[in-house]
Amino acid sequence: MYRILIVEDDAGISGAMKKQIEMWDLEVRCVEDFHNVLGEFSAYEPHLILMDISLPFFNGYHWCAEIRKVSKIPIIFVSSASDNMNIVMAINMGGDDFITKPFDQNVLIAKIQAILRRTYDYSGQVSVIEYKGAMLNMEEAILVYQGKRIELTKNEYRILLSLMKQKNKVVSREKLMEELWEGDCYVDENTLSVNINRLRKKLNSYGLFNFIVTKVGMGYCLGK
């Protein structure tokens, strides 16, 4: 089932959209914390976003730009600010379409269905894993933190992917070595330590201190 995230602070409008969209066998969630739209996005992993422009704290353009740093997910702007300047701005910031308020619910559904068909009939979903503000884009194999893109080597990506998939667990050295080198039993264990240390230095340089913690005799986990 496709998941839709509504970023709209008017409860009446968001509630009406949610009710209508759910009638078409789509799953819907409305953002509640407008300080942390990016966090709710990463936790829910939607297939499409409906984004208002006028929002508390930061406007829809800001959140569109932040989401575009980590994901290519379709974004439809839904706003009463429908002058040409705002429409052009919405598209230039990464929006895929624009719906003017007030709108016909049938038009909303038709546009949602059309974009879902175009996006997911021909390409896979862009998946993102988030931990403590760091977002791992599994399509591009990059980490994004505080708006900065952190390029990763193949091994660095595999280490972070393994740890972030099991956020609250310790991953053994044996498991990491198996995932990095596909069970090659001739790899020296020190090679894993070298890779971990290089990754830690890279993360530290971007302000991600103690992101990877060593559990002596057990393996590694993400820092609390």
N, C-alpha and C positions, 0 to 999 in steps of 0.2 A: 504494500500500500504506500502511495506517495505521501510525504509529509510536507505540510505547508506551515510556514512561520509568519504570523501577522505582527508587524511592528507598527502599531497604531495606539495612541494614548487615549482616544475617545472610546470608552468602554461600550457605548451604544453601537458605534460603527463596527468595532472589532467583533463584538458579539454577533451582530447581524451577518457579517461576512463569514464568521466561523460556522454559524448554523447553516447557511446556504451551501458552503463548500462541503461540509460533512454529508450533505444529502447526496453528493456525487461520489461517495465511497472514498473520500480522501481524509487523511488524518490532519488535524489542525491544532496548533498551539498559538496562544497570544503571549507576546512578551510582557512580563510583569515588572522586571527591573530595568528601567531605562538608563540606569548608570552602567549596566553590564549587558548590553545587547549582544556583543560579540561572544560573551560567555554563554548566554542562552542559546545562541546560534550553534556553537560548537557542541554543547551538551545534547541538543535536540537532533542535530545533523539533518536539517530539512532538505527537500529536493527543490524547493522554490520559496522565495520570500516576497511578501507584499509589504511595501515600505512607504510610510507617510513621510512627507518632507518636514513638517513642523512637529517636533518632538521635544519632550523635556530634556534639559541638559545639553544634548548634542543633536543636531538635525539629521535628517535621513541621508543627506549627502555625506556627512562624516561617517556614518555607519556603513554606507555602501562602499566608501573608499577603504575602510578597515577590513571589511569582508573580502573585498577584491584582492587584498594582499595575500590571502590564504586560500581563496576559493573562486571558482568560475560559476558557481551556482546561479541560476536565473533569478533576477530581481526585477519585480514590477513595481514601479512607483505608483502610489494611489494618493492623489492630492487635489485640493481645491485651488492650489497655486498653479494654475494651468496656462499662464502666459507663455509665450514662445521662449523667453529666456530661461524659465524654470524647466521646461520640457527639454531644451537643448542641454542645460546643465545636468539634468538627470541622466540623459543618455551618455553624455561625455564622462560622467563620473562612474559609469559602468552599468547603468540600468539597461534592461533589455526591452522594456515597454513602459508606457505611461497611460494611466487611466485617470480621467478627470472626475472629481466629486462634484455633484452627486452623480452616481452611475447606475446603470441598469444591471441588476444581479446576473442576468443572462449573459451580458457582455463580459462581465468579470469571469464567469465560469468558462466561457468560450476562449478567452485569452489564456487563462491558466492551462486549460487542456491542450491548446495549440502549442504553448511553450514546452509543456511536459513531453509532448510527442516529439517535437523537434530535438529536444535536448537528450532524452533518455532512450529514444529509439536508435540513435546512432552513436551514442557515447555512454561511458559508465559514469557513475556518480563520483563527484569529487569528495573524498573522505578526509576529514580533519580530526585529529585527536588533540585535546587541550589539557594542559596541566600547569597550574600556577601561572597562567597568562602566556605560556609558551604554546604555540600551535604547530603541530607537525602535519604538513600537507603531504598525504600519501600518494598523490598523483605526481607532484613535482619533486618529491623527496627533498623538501626544504623545511627549515624551522623558522617561524616568524615570532619575534618577541619585541614588544614595544615599538611596533611599526617597522622593525628592521628584518630583512631577509637574511638568514644565516645559511650559507651554502654548506652542504654536507657531502662527505665522501660516501661511497657505497657502504663501507663498514660502519661509519658514524650513523648513517641513516638506519641501518639494521639494528644497531645497539639501541638507539632511541625508540625505534618502533617496538622492539621487544619489551623494553622497560615501560613505555607509556601504555602499551596494551594491558599491562598488569600493574596498574598504578599503585596498588596497595599491597603488592606482593614482592618478595625477594626472588630474583631470577638467578639461578645458579650459574657458575662459570661454565659448567659443562653444557648447559642449555644455550648460553650465548655463543659458545664456540661452535656448537652444532648448527646454529642458525647462521653464523657468519661464514663458516667454511664448509657447510653441508656435510658434517660428519667426518671430515678429514682427520683421522686420528694421529697424523704425523705433525700437526701444527703444535708448536711450542706454546705452553700456557702463557709464557711471558709476552707473546705476541698480542694476546688479548689485553694484558695490562698496559702495553704500549698504546693500543688503540683507545682504551678507556682514558688514559692520561692525556692523550692528544685532544680527545673530545672535551674533557673537562676544561682544559686550557682555553679551547675555543669558546665554550659556553661562558666561562669566567670573563672573557674579554667583552662579552655582550651583557654582563651584569647578572648572569644566571649562576650565582654562586651556590655551591652545595646542591646542585640539581641532581647529581648522581652520587649516591652514598654507598660506601663499601661496608658490607656485613661480613666481618672476618669469619672465615671458615664456611660461609654460606653462599655469598655471591654479591649481587648489586641490587639496589632499589632506588626509587626516586626519593629525594629529600622531602621532608615534611614542611 
